[in-house]
């Protein structure tokens, strides 16, 4: 039994390293360029985790811009608030997320990022609609995720998600279908994203 637990721990650790994907400076810089962050813009990182994407965006958008960091997990949200205070970021706001909505103001963002978050959504249709409302007309949504890993589901299961995911992760086709059904338009797709991931960039129609 003890040996089995040790094996499970090692597999779980490898799962985190290989598939949760440590965020690198190179990936952040590529995301910045893909989304075209500029001074004065408003950017949101939904499911921000440690906030590194949002902190990088805050440096680009500057004093005239704004960054929202959202987190569903209360402990992570509190940690983000402390880090924002430590960094003295006056242009960054931490928001308590919800299961079915971003809790961001309507039409507030030029760009929204979800990195390895979408496959965790338990109410994707409702959240997709909320993401659309949160974007300004013409705004962009960048979703970074990875194809399903059935064996990863055994070590790090995602509970409550739709059954069509096929494992821990989400097929790109399903992700695109759900977001276009919500009203987004696909702009760019990158299948060479770091850590065996893909990045889909979608836009809210300018007339919405």
Secondary structure as a PSIPRED ss2 file (coil, helix, strand):
# PSIPRED VFORMAT (PSIPRED V4.0)

   1 X C   1.000  0.000  0.000
   2 X H   0.000  1.000  0.000
   3 X H   0.000  1.000  0.000
   4 X H   0.000  1.000  0.000
   5 X H   0.000  1.000  0.000
   6 X H   0.000  1.000  0.000
   7 X H   0.000  1.000  0.000
   8 X H   0.000  1.000  0.000
   9 X H   0.000  1.000  0.000
  10 X H   0.000  1.000  0.000
  11 X H   0.000  1.000  0.000
  12 X H   0.000  1.000  0.000
  13 X H   0.000  1.000  0.000
  14 X H   0.000  1.000  0.000
  15 X H   0.000  1.000  0.000
  16 X H   0.000  1.000  0.000
  17 X H   0.000  1.000  0.000
  18 X H   0.000  1.000  0.000
  19 X H   0.000  1.000  0.000
  20 X H   0.000  1.000  0.000
  21 X H   0.000  1.000  0.000
  22 X C   1.000  0.000  0.000
  23 X C   1.000  0.000  0.000
  24 X C   1.000  0.000  0.000
  25 X H   0.000  1.000  0.000
  26 X H   0.000  1.000  0.000
  27 X H   0.000  1.000  0.000
  28 X H   0.000  1.000  0.000
  29 X H   0.000  1.000  0.000
  30 X H   0.000  1.000  0.000
  31 X H   0.000  1.000  0.000
  32 X H   0.000  1.000  0.000
  33 X H   0.000  1.000  0.000
  34 X H   0.000  1.000  0.000
  35 X H   0.000  1.000  0.000
  36 X C   1.000  0.000  0.000
  37 X C   1.000  0.000  0.000
  38 X C   1.000  0.000  0.000
  39 X C   1.000  0.000  0.000
  40 X C   1.000  0.000  0.000
  41 X C   1.000  0.000  0.000
  42 X E   0.000  0.000  1.000
  43 X E   0.000  0.000  1.000
  44 X E   0.000  0.000  1.000
  45 X E   0.000  0.000  1.000
  46 X E   0.000  0.000  1.000
  47 X C   1.000  0.000  0.000
  48 X C   1.000  0.000  0.000
  49 X C   1.000  0.000  0.000
  50 X C   1.000  0.000  0.000
  51 X C   1.000  0.000  0.000
  52 X H   0.000  1.000  0.000
  53 X H   0.000  1.000  0.000
  54 X H   0.000  1.000  0.000
  55 X H   0.000  1.000  0.000
  56 X H   0.000  1.000  0.000
  57 X H   0.000  1.000  0.000
  58 X H   0.000  1.000  0.000
  59 X H   0.000  1.000  0.000
  60 X H   0.000  1.000  0.000
  61 X H   0.000  1.000  0.000
  62 X C   1.000  0.000  0.000
  63 X C   1.000  0.000  0.000
  64 X C   1.000  0.000  0.000
  65 X C   1.000  0.000  0.000
  66 X E   0.000  0.000  1.000
  67 X E   0.000  0.000  1.000
  68 X E   0.000  0.000  1.000
  69 X E   0.000  0.000  1.000
  70 X E   0.000  0.000  1.000
  71 X E   0.000  0.000  1.000
  72 X C   1.000  0.000  0.000
  73 X C   1.000  0.000  0.000
  74 X H   0.000  1.000  0.000
  75 X H   0.000  1.000  0.000
  76 X H   0.000  1.000  0.000
  77 X H   0.000  1.000  0.000
  78 X H   0.000  1.000  0.000
  79 X H   0.000  1.000  0.000
  80 X H   0.000  1.000  0.000
  81 X H   0.000  1.000  0.000
  82 X H   0.000  1.000  0.000
  83 X H   0.000  1.000  0.000
  84 X H   0.000  1.000  0.000
  85 X H   0.000  1.000  0.000
  86 X H   0.000  1.000  0.000
  87 X H   0.000  1.000  0.000
  88 X C   1.000  0.000  0.000
  89 X C   1.000  0.000  0.000
  90 X C   1.000  0.000  0.000
  91 X C   1.000  0.000  0.000
  92 X E   0.000  0.000  1.000
  93 X E   0.000  0.000  1.000
  94 X E   0.000  0.000  1.000
  95 X E   0.000  0.000  1.000
  96 X E   0.000  0.000  1.000
  97 X C   1.000  0.000  0.000
  98 X C   1.000  0.000  0.000
  99 X C   1.000  0.000  0.000
 100 X C   1.000  0.000  0.000
 101 X C   1.000  0.000  0.000
 102 X C   1.000  0.000  0.000
 103 X C   1.000  0.000  0.000
 104 X C   1.000  0.000  0.000
 105 X C   1.000  0.000  0.000
 106 X C   1.000  0.000  0.000
 107 X C   1.000  0.000  0.000
 108 X C   1.000  0.000  0.000
 109 X E   0.000  0.000  1.000
 110 X E   0.000  0.000  1.000
 111 X E   0.000  0.000  1.000
 112 X E   0.000  0.000  1.000
 113 X E   0.000  0.000  1.000
 114 X E   0.000  0.000  1.000
 115 X E   0.000  0.000  1.000
 116 X C   1.000  0.000  0.000
 117 X C   1.000  0.000  0.000
 118 X H   0.000  1.000  0.000
 119 X H   0.000  1.000  0.000
 120 X H   0.000  1.000  0.000
 121 X C   1.000  0.000  0.000
 122 X C   1.000  0.000  0.000
 123 X C   1.000  0.000  0.000
 124 X H   0.000  1.000  0.000
 125 X H   0.000  1.000  0.000
 126 X H   0.000  1.000  0.000
 127 X H   0.000  1.000  0.000
 128 X H   0.000  1.000  0.000
 129 X H   0.000  1.000  0.000
 130 X H   0.000  1.000  0.000
 131 X H   0.000  1.000  0.000
 132 X H   0.000  1.000  0.000
 133 X H   0.000  1.000  0.000
 134 X H   0.000  1.000  0.000
 135 X E   0.000  0.000  1.000
 136 X E   0.000  0.000  1.000
 137 X E   0.000  0.000  1.000
 138 X E   0.000  0.000  1.000
 139 X E   0.000  0.000  1.000
 140 X E   0.000  0.000  1.000
 141 X E   0.000  0.000  1.000
 142 X E   0.000  0.000  1.000
 143 X E   0.000  0.000  1.000
 144 X E   0.000  0.000  1.000
 145 X E   0.000  0.000  1.000
 146 X C   1.000  0.000  0.000
 147 X C   1.000  0.000  0.000
 148 X C   1.000  0.000  0.000
 149 X E   0.000  0.000  1.000
 150 X H   0.000  1.000  0.000
 151 X H   0.000  1.000  0.000
 152 X H   0.000  1.000  0.000
 153 X H   0.000  1.000  0.000
 154 X H   0.000  1.000  0.000
 155 X H   0.000  1.000  0.000
 156 X C   1.000  0.000  0.000
 157 X C   1.000  0.000  0.000
 158 X C   1.000  0.000  0.000
 159 X C   1.000  0.000  0.000
 160 X C   1.000  0.000  0.000
 161 X C   1.000  0.000  0.000
 162 X C   1.000  0.000  0.000
 163 X H   0.000  1.000  0.000
 164 X H   0.000  1.000  0.000
 165 X H   0.000  1.000  0.000
 166 X C   1.000  0.000  0.000
 167 X C   1.000  0.000  0.000
 168 X E   0.000  0.000  1.000
 169 X C   1.000  0.000  0.000
 170 X C   1.000  0.000  0.000
 171 X C   1.000  0.000  0.000
 172 X H   0.000  1.000  0.000
 173 X H   0.000  1.000  0.000
 174 X H   0.000  1.000  0.000
 175 X H   0.000  1.000  0.000
 176 X H   0.000  1.000  0.000
 177 X H   0.000  1.000  0.000
 178 X H   0.000  1.000  0.000
 179 X H   0.000  1.000  0.000
 180 X H   0.000  1.000  0.000
 181 X H   0.000  1.000  0.000
 182 X C   1.000  0.000  0.000
 183 X C   1.000  0.000  0.000
 184 X E   0.000  0.000  1.000
 185 X E   0.000  0.000  1.000
 186 X E   0.000  0.000  1.000
 187 X E   0.000  0.000  1.000
 188 X E   0.000  0.000  1.000
 189 X E   0.000  0.000  1.000
 190 X E   0.000  0.000  1.000
 191 X E   0.000  0.000  1.000
 192 X E   0.000  0.000  1.000
 193 X E   0.000  0.000  1.000
 194 X C   1.000  0.000  0.000
 195 X C   1.000  0.000  0.000
 196 X C   1.000  0.000  0.000
 197 X E   0.000  0.000  1.000
 198 X E   0.000  0.000  1.000
 199 X E   0.000  0.000  1.000
 200 X E   0.000  0.000  1.000
 201 X E   0.000  0.000  1.000
 202 X E   0.000  0.000  1.000
 203 X E   0.000  0.000  1.000
 204 X E   0.000  0.000  1.000
 205 X C   1.000  0.000  0.000
 206 X C   1.000  0.000  0.000
 207 X C   1.000  0.000  0.000
 208 X C   1.000  0.000  0.000
